[in-house]
Amino acid sequence: MQLSFFSDSDNIISLIIFLFALLFCLFIITRKLLEGMEKAFIVGIIFSFTFMSGYQAYLDNFVKYSDLYYNIKTISNLNININTFKEHEHRLPKEKDFYLSGFLNDSEYFQIEDNKKIFNPISNSDFIIKDNFDSLSFIYTKNYDKTSFIKTGQAYRYCLNFSSKLNESSNFKNIKISINGKDFDYKKATIESMKDICYSDKPNHYKITFF
């Protein structure tokens, strides 16, 4: 089980130290330059600015899940398209079909690298397609920046909330999800149970298999 408490504690302590240092420096400057009501007014502005900065940092680190909403929507659309492809072609698509099929070829999921068209529907990730005999797997690792406590916090919460965001969509069928090599029932998973699966101190690996 990942001990997210320590990661969160480090994040909170870093945030408090930064905001306290900012507040202290600004307070010293105004203390020497201003007096009376002007000082009280400026100190009020400083406290307000510090509070808003801290609240925004809290939202960025502990509330927002970076690309999760966009990626779940993308996976949902791909699931619909893959099942539509199966109905028309009577088989699962292969990787080449994503470059050729009108059902699967959505231009926003493609980019050009070294004059080659690359299919990468999951934002900010290393993404590959694996063709199996009777299934098709999308495998990706979210980009991870261990030097930024905000980005590592977002990556961890992306993983923790993955199953709940999947549950918000009713479009999924014939699909299996595994994270960090562990299969789980996304319909029954909770944030607490995801703490046994998600990494808080290193990148998380996702595998989405369509049947």
C-alpha positions in Angstrom: 0.0 0.0 0.0 1.3 3.4 -1.0 1.7 5.8 2.0 0.3 8.9 0.4 0.3 10.7 3.8 4.0 11.3 3.6 3.8 12.7 0.1 0.9 14.9 1.0 2.7 16.1 4.2 5.8 17.0 2.2 3.6 18.9 -0.2 1.8 20.8 2.5 5.0 21.7 4.4 6.6 23.0 1.3 3.6 25.1 0.5 3.4 26.5 4.0 7.1 27.4 4.1 6.9 29.1 0.7 3.9 31.1 1.6 5.2 32.0 5.1 8.5 33.2 3.5 6.6 35.3 1.0 4.4 36.8 3.6 7.3 37.6 6.0 9.4 39.3 3.3 6.5 41.5 2.1 5.6 42.3 5.7 9.1 43.5 6.5 9.1 45.7 3.4 5.8 47.4 4.3 6.8 47.7 7.9 9.7 49.9 7.1 8.1 51.9 4.4 4.6 52.6 5.6 2.8 53.6 8.8 -0.7 53.8 10.2 -3.7 53.0 8.0 -1.5 52.6 4.9 0.3 49.8 6.7 -2.9 48.1 7.7 -4.3 48.3 4.2 -1.1 46.9 2.6 -0.9 44.1 5.2 -4.5 43.2 4.4 -3.7 43.1 0.7 -0.6 40.9 1.4 -2.7 38.5 3.5 -5.4 38.3 0.8 -2.8 37.7 -1.9 -1.1 35.0 0.2 -4.4 33.3 0.9 -5.4 33.3 -2.8 -2.0 32.0 -3.8 -2.2 29.2 -1.2 -5.7 28.3 -2.2 -4.7 28.1 -5.9 -1.7 25.9 -5.1 -4.1 23.7 -3.0 -6.4 23.4 -6.0 -3.6 22.6 -8.4 -2.1 19.9 -6.1 -5.0 18.3 -4.2 -8.1 18.9 -6.3 -7.3 19.1 -10.0 -6.4 15.9 -11.8 -4.6 17.4 -14.8 -5.6 15.5 -17.9 -7.8 12.9 -16.3 -11.2 14.2 -17.5 -9.9 14.7 -21.1 -8.3 11.3 -21.2 -11.4 9.5 -19.8 -13.5 11.2 -22.5 -11.0 10.1 -25.1 -11.0 6.5 -23.9 -14.8 6.6 -23.9 -14.9 7.8 -27.5 -12.4 5.2 -28.6 -14.4 2.5 -26.9 -17.5 3.5 -28.9 -15.5 3.7 -32.1 -13.8 0.3 -31.5 -17.2 -1.4 -30.9 -18.6 0.4 -34.0 -15.6 -0.9 -36.0 -16.3 -4.5 -34.7 -20.0 -4.2 -35.8 -19.0 -3.3 -39.4 -15.7 -5.2 -39.8 -16.5 -8.2 -37.5 -13.1 -8.0 -35.9 -11.1 -5.9 -33.6 -9.0 -3.2 -35.2 -5.2 -3.5 -35.6 -2.8 -0.6 -35.1 -2.7 0.2 -38.8 -6.5 0.6 -38.7 -6.2 3.7 -36.6 -4.4 5.3 -39.4 -6.8 4.1 -42.1 -10.3 3.7 -40.7 -12.8 6.5 -40.8 -14.3 5.3 -37.5 -11.0 5.5 -35.7 -9.1 8.3 -37.4 -9.7 11.4 -35.4 -7.2 14.1 -36.4 -6.9 15.5 -32.9 -5.3 12.3 -31.7 -2.5 12.5 -34.3 0.7 14.4 -34.4 3.6 14.6 -36.8 7.1 13.5 -35.6 10.0 13.1 -38.0 7.6 13.4 -40.9 5.6 10.4 -39.5 2.1 10.4 -38.3 1.9 9.3 -34.7 -1.3 8.1 -33.0 -1.4 9.3 -29.3 -4.9 9.9 -28.0 -3.8 10.1 -24.3 -2.3 13.5 -23.5 1.1 14.0 -21.9 2.0 10.3 -22.0 4.2 7.6 -23.6 1.6 5.6 -25.6 1.7 2.4 -27.5 -0.8 0.0 -29.0 -0.4 -3.8 -28.6 -2.3 -6.1 -31.0 -3.3 -9.4 -29.4 -5.0 -12.4 -30.9 -8.4 -11.6 -29.4 -7.9 -8.2 -27.8 -6.4 -4.8 -28.3 -4.4 -3.0 -25.6 -3.6 0.6 -25.1 -0.6 1.0 -22.8 0.7 4.3 -21.5 2.6 6.0 -18.7 1.7 9.5 -17.7 4.6 11.9 -17.8 6.0 12.4 -14.3 8.0 15.3 -12.9 9.4 14.3 -9.5 10.9 17.8 -9.1 7.5 19.4 -8.8 5.3 18.6 -5.8 2.3 20.0 -7.7 2.8 17.8 -10.7 3.5 14.7 -8.7 0.4 15.3 -6.6 -1.6 15.7 -9.7 -0.2 12.4 -11.1 -1.1 10.6 -7.9 -4.6 11.9 -7.8 -5.1 11.2 -11.5 -4.5 7.5 -10.6 -6.7 7.6 -7.4 -9.6 9.1 -9.3 -9.3 7.0 -12.5 -11.9 4.5 -11.6 -14.5 7.0 -10.4 -14.2 9.0 -13.6 -14.6 5.8 -15.6 -17.8 5.2 -13.7 -19.2 8.6 -14.6 -19.4 7.3 -18.2 -21.9 4.7 -19.3 -20.3 4.0 -22.6 -17.8 1.3 -21.7 -18.2 -2.4 -22.5 -15.8 -5.2 -23.3 -13.0 -3.5 -21.6 -10.4 -4.4 -18.9 -8.3 -2.0 -16.9 -5.0 -2.6 -15.1 -2.8 -0.1 -13.4 0.8 -0.9 -12.4 0.2 -4.5 -13.5 -2.8 -5.0 -11.2 -6.3 -5.7 -12.7 -9.2 -4.2 -10.9 -13.0 -3.8 -11.3 -13.4 -0.1 -12.0 -17.1 -0.3 -11.2 -16.4 -1.4 -7.6 -13.1 0.5 -7.0 -13.0 3.4 -4.6 -10.3 6.0 -3.9 -9.3 4.1 -0.8 -8.9 0.8 -2.6 -7.0 2.6 -5.4 -4.3 3.5 -2.8 -3.3 -0.1 -2.8 -2.6 0.2 -6.6 -1.5 3.7 -7.3 2.1 4.9 -6.8 2.6 8.2 -5.1 6.4 8.4 -5.5 6.9 7.2 -9.1 5.1 7.0 -12.5 1.9 5.0 -12.8 1.5 2.6 -15.7 -1.9 2.1 -17.4 -3.2 -0.7 -19.6 -6.6 -0.6 -21.2 -7.6 -3.7 -23.0 -10.6 -4.0 -25.4 -12.1 -7.3 -26.3 
